Amino acid sequence: MKNKIDTLREWINECDNIVFFGGAGVSTESGVPDFRSKDGLYNQRDVHFEGYRPEYLLSHSCLINEPKVYFEFHRQKMDTRSIEPNFAHKYLAELEKKGKLKAVVTQNIDGLHQKAGSSRVYEIHGSALRNYCSKCGKVFPEDYIFNSEEDVPHCDCGGMIRPDITLYEEMLPDDAVSHAVDAISKAQMLIIGGTSLTVYPAASYIHYFKGRYLVVINRDRLDISIPGTETLVISDSIGTVLKEVAEI
């Protein structure tokens, strides 16, 4: 393990165009549940949602056909406003300040990378901290849906106010995806952390990487091969690994 940490530290010191591609495992150490682990969102029993598949509760179909159910689930499970960034978020923000990290590509919707100080964050699944009217496009504050007295919040124009997150059955945001793919394709080093790479099409974007160093950090071992790269796989939590890299 020490040899791998030393190698990762050397690669980071060598590179000045690093991109980080992360998922739910980056935020679990802040107390945000992931989706598919034994304690994850998909495996939590809740009498309010008995009989509903988790994927349905996070789908466009649920939002449109059963909006009261959708918004109850959103208010109970998607409120991360009081959550604070952990070491991994802060370390990545420091790498950006040093000019080494050029972008964070995240599948998370919690805004913790920005809260930690990262400025170039491409949220390919959107953010629960942004809300807009589905009819007129008016933007609403991050607290609006959580504080609304309406079961289903509505704009003055009559349109439904919804979070700016990508639900199942919806297309990913073009702007975030194009920036993410561009950053990955130009990177010297790609660090993949805290993701099982099971959610598509997001997981496919790593194959745009043409650089030299590929690093995979995840609790469960992931064997990824991209031709032409030197690959380092570390099976541990992203926070634990980055603390060792930082020699804390």
For each residue, the residues with C-beta under 8 A, 3 or more apart:
1: 4 5 234 236
2: 5 6
3: 6 7
4: 1 7 8 232 234
5: 1 2 8 9 234 241 244 245
6: 2 3 9 10
7: 3 4 10 11 232
8: 4 5 11 12 215 232 234 241 245
9: 5 6 12 13 245
10: 6 7 13 14
11: 7 8 14 15 189 213 215 232
12: 8 9 15 18 95 100 189 245
13: 9 10
14: 10 11
15: 11 12 18 100 188 189 213
16: 99 100 188
17: 100 102 186 187 188 189 211
18: 12 15 95 100 101 102 187 188 189 190 191
19: 101 102 103 104 105 183 184 187 189 190 191
20: 92 101 103 104 105 190 191 193
21: 105 106 184 190 191 192 193 195 205 206
22: 25 26 104 105 106 107 108 192 193 194 195 238
23: 26 34 106 107 108 193 194 195 196 197 199
24: 27 28 32 33 34 35 40 107 108 194 195
25: 22 28 34 193 194 195 218 219 237 238
26: 22 23 29 86 88 89 106 108 112 193 194 195 238
27: 24 30 32 34 80 83 86 89 108 110 112 194
28: 24 25 31 32 33 34 37 194 237
29: 26 86 87 88 237 238 239
30: 27 83 84 85 86 89 110 112
31: 28 83
32: 24 27 28 80 83 108 110 112
33: 24 28 39 40 41 44
34: 23 24 25 27 28 37 40 41
35: 24 40 41 42 54
36: 40 42 43 196 198
37: 28 34 40 43
38: 43
39: 33 43 44
40: 24 33 34 35 36 37 43 44
41: 33 34 35 44 54 77
42: 35 36 54 55
43: 36 37 38 39 40
44: 33 39 40 41
45:
46: 49 50 76
47: 50
48: 72 73 76
49: 46 52 57 69 73
50: 46 47
51:
52: 49 56 57 62 69
53: 56 57
54: 35 41 42 57 58
55: 42 58 59 168
56: 52 53 59 61 62 168
57: 49 52 53 54 62 69 70 73
58: 54 55 62 73 167 168
59: 55 56 62 63 167 168 169
60: 63 64 167 168 169 170
61: 56 64 65 168 169
62: 52 56 57 58 59 65 66 67 69 70 73 167
63: 59 60 67 70 162 167
64: 60 61 67
65: 61 62
66: 62 69 70
67: 62 63 64 70 71 151 152 160
68: 71 72 151 152
69: 49 52 57 62 66 72 73
70: 57 62 63 66 67 73 74
71: 67 68 74 75 145 151 152 153
72: 48 68 69 75 76 151
73: 48 49 57 58 62 69 70 76 77 78
74: 70 71 77 78 128 145 163
75: 71 72 78 79 145 146
76: 46 48 72 73 79
77: 41 73 74
78: 73 74 75 109 128 163 165
79: 75 76 82 128 146
80: 27 32 83 109 110 111 112 128 129
81: 129 142 143 146
82: 79
83: 27 30 31 32 80 110 112
84: 30 112 115
85: 30 89 90 93 112 113 115 116
86: 26 27 29 30 89 90 112 239
87: 29 90 91 239 242 243 248
88: 26 29 91 92 193 194 238 239 242
89: 26 27 30 85 86 92 93 112 113 115 116 118
90: 85 86 87 93 94 116 117
91: 87 88 94 95 242 243 245 246
92: 20 88 89 95 96 101 104 113 116 118 242
93: 85 89 90 96 97 113 116 117 118
94: 90 91 97 98 117
95: 12 18 91 92 98 100 101
96: 92 93 99 100 101 102 104 117 118 119 120
97: 93 94 117
98: 94 95 101
99: 16 96
100: 12 15 16 17 18 95 96
101: 18 19 20 92 95 96 98 104 118 120
102: 17 18 19 96 120 183 186 187
103: 19 20 120 121 122 179 180 183 187
104: 19 20 22 92 96 101 113 118 120 121 122
105: 19 20 21 22 122 124 180 183 184 205
106: 21 22 23 26 113 121 122 123 124 125
107: 22 23 24 124 125 195 199 202
108: 22 23 24 26 27 32 112 113 123 125
109: 78 80 123 125 126 127 128 129 163 165
110: 27 30 32 80 83 127 128 129
111: 80 114 115 127 128 129
112: 26 27 30 32 80 83 84 85 86 89 108 115 116
113: 85 89 92 93 104 106 108 116 118 121
114: 111 117 118 119 121
115: 84 85 89 111 112
116: 85 89 90 92 93 112 113
117: 90 93 94 96 97 114
118: 89 92 93 96 101 104 113 114 121
119: 96 114
120: 96 101 102 103 104 183
121: 103 104 106 113 114 118
122: 103 104 105 106 176 177 179 180 183
123: 106 108 109 126 127 173 176
124: 105 106 107 166 172 173 176 177 180 202 205
125: 106 107 108 109 165 166 172 202
126: 109 123 130 163 164 165 166 173 176
127: 109 110 111 123 130 163 164 165
128: 74 78 79 80 109 110 111 142 163 164 165
129: 80 81 109 110 111 142
130: 126 127 139 142 163 164
131: 139 140 141 142 144 145 161 162 163 164
132: 137 138 139 140 161 162 164
133: 136 137 138 140 155 157 159 160 161 162
134: 159 160 161 162
135: 155 157 158 159 160
136: 133 155 157 159
137: 132 133
138: 132 133 155 157
139: 130 131 132
140: 131 132 133 144 145 155 161
141: 131 144
142: 81 128 129 130 131
143: 81 146 147
144: 131 140 141 147 148 153 161
145: 71 74 75 131 140 148 153 161 162 163
146: 75 79 81 143
147: 143 144
148: 144 145 153 161
149:
150: 153 154
151: 67 68 71 72
152: 67 68 71 160
153: 71 144 145 148 150 160 161
154: 150 158 159 160 161
155: 133 135 136 138 140 158 159 160 161
156:
157: 133 135 136 138
158: 135 154 155
159: 133 134 135 136 154 155
160: 67 133 134 135 152 153 154 155
161: 131 132 133 134 140 144 145 148 153 154 155
162: 63 131 132 133 134 145
163: 74 78 109 126 127 128 130 131 145
164: 126 127 128 130 131 132
165: 78 109 125 126 127 128
166: 124 125 126 170 171 172 173
167: 58 59 60 62 63 170
168: 55 56 58 59 60 61
169: 59 60 61
170: 60 166 167
171: 166 174
172: 124 125 166 176 177 201 202
173: 123 124 126 166 176 177
174: 171 177 178
175: 178 179
176: 122 123 124 126 172 173 179 180
177: 122 124 172 173 174 180 181 205
178: 174 175 181 182
179: 103 122 175 176 182 183
180: 103 105 122 124 176 177 183 184 205
181: 177 178 184 185 205 208
182: 178 179 185 186
183: 19 102 103 105 120 122 179 180 186 187
184: 19 21 105 180 181 187 190 205 206 208 209
185: 181 182 208 209 210
186: 17 102 182 183 211
187: 17 18 19 102 103 183 184 190 209 211
188: 15 16 17 18 211 212 213
189: 11 12 15 17 18 19 211 212 213 214 215
190: 18 19 20 21 184 187 206 209 211 213 214 215
191: 18 19 20 21 215 217
192: 21 22 195 197 206 214 215 216 217 218 222 224
193: 20 21 22 23 25 26 88 215 216 217 218 238 241
194: 22 23 24 25 26 27 28 88 217 218 237 238
195: 21 22 23 24 25 26 107 192 199 203 218
196: 23 36 218 220 222
197: 23 192 203 206 222 224
198: 36 203
199: 23 107 195 202 203
200: 203 204
201: 172 204 205
202: 107 124 125 172 199 205
203: 195 197 198 199 200 206
204: 200 201 207
205: 21 105 124 177 180 181 184 201 202 208
206: 21 184 190 192 197 203 209 224 226
207: 204 226
208: 181 184 185 205
209: 184 185 187 190 206 214 226 229
210: 185 228
211: 17 186 187 188 189 190 214 229
212: 188 189 229 230
213: 11 15 188 189 190 229 230 232
214: 189 190 192 209 211 224 226 229 230 231 232
215: 8 11 189 190 191 192 193 231 232 233 234
216: 192 193 222 224 231 232 233 234
217: 191 192 193 194 234 236 237 238 241
218: 25 192 193 194 195 196 221 222 235 238
219: 25 235 236 237
220: 196 235
221: 218 233 235
222: 192 196 197 216 218 233
223: 233
224: 192 197 206 214 216 231 233
225: 231
226: 206 207 209 214 229 231
227:
228: 210
229: 209 211 212 213 214 226
230: 212 213 214
231: 214 215 216 224 225 226
232: 4 7 8 11 213 214 215 216
233: 215 216 221 222 223 224
234: 1 4 5 8 215 216 217 241
235: 218 219 220 221
236: 1 217 219 240 241
237: 25 28 29 194 217 219 240 241
238: 22 25 26 29 88 193 194 217 218 241 242
239: 29 86 87 88 242 243
240: 236 237 243 244
241: 5 8 193 217 234 236 237 238 244 245
242: 87 88 91 92 238 239 245 246
243: 87 91 239 240 246 248
244: 5 240 241 247 248
245: 5 8 9 12 91 241 242
246: 91 242 243
247: 244
248: 87 243 244
